[in-house]
């Protein structure tokens, strides 16, 4: 096979260069979310990125099923959406529902982190004593005795200590029943409202502090009753656990439409503690329970 002549190589190079020059703008526009309409007119699009964090969750867009998450893929990315408002909802059998109205903007991917809790959260009682099987020295049979449960003692102490030492969340610098500072959040409880302030740079404010592409450094959440206690939900800095007169609930900070509120436990006189940022204990009278997450 004879090599191409210098003239042919030059022609091919020029043609390739011209093709690149012609296509490059279209490729750039495509990467930025522009698409061709039926009348061959460019229009901008956006996308939605839904991070569910659980498998077996059905994700819907405007009540139309989009995808069911699995053990390998717990996120959903929807692209080529015309700028508008969309209802994003998620559901899973046996779990409380979640839905939110979100705006999609041109050349932008809107992110959201739904949360769903069981319809009846599992509460595991922490007993004062636990059985221990000991071998008898006089017989081969074993006898069962009760020993003090160290977890019960620790949890009991948590609820008798002051909040400054009883509640712990990663990187907390200030912690009381009414004020908490963690990472770049400062939260204060006044009557039935939570005032959440972003203390970092406004350029780095989380998306859920923004409405209509306008971002503020403070969110106000109003509950149905005065807030007795609050803390961050384990593993999330966008969810707050609140103790009210009629129970314990989880509310999201996201202000991009009505906030979702899920029930953790119902009843009068309940109290809770978050320990080491990964466990939730609830007190009902003289009983203590660990919430199975």
Number of C-alpha atoms within 10 A of each C-alpha: 3 4 7 9 9 8 9 11 12 12 12 11 12 12 12 12 12 12 11 12 11 11 11 12 11 14 13 11 15 16 11 15 22 21 19 11 9 7 6 8 9 15 14 19 22 22 22 23 15 20 17 21 16 17 15 15 20 17 24 17 17 13 13 11 12 15 18 18 19 14 9 8 13 17 19 16 14 15 14 15 20 18 17 12 13 17 14 21 20 24 18 18 11 12 16 18 19 19 21 19 15 19 20 22 20 18 19 16 19 17 16 18 15 21 24 21 17 17 14 12 16 14 17 13 15 21 15 16 15 13 11 11 11 11 11 11 8 6 8 8 9 11 11 11 11 11 12 13 14 14 13 19 14 10 20 17 12 19 18 9 11 12 16 13 10 18 22 20 21 14 11 15 13 12 19 18 16 17 18 21 19 17 13 14 16 18 22 18 23 14 13 14 16 23 15 21 18 19 15 12 9 12 7 8 17 14 17 19 21 17 15 10 11 8 15 16 16 16 17 15 16 15 16 10 13 17 21 19 19 28 26 22 21 19 12 13 15 15 19 19 24 25 23 23 16 14 16 25 18 23 20 22 21 23 17 17 13 12 16 19 20 21 18 21 22 13 12 13 15 18 23 25 23 21 17 13 18 15 17 19 21 24 19 14 10 6 13 22 19 18 17 12 12
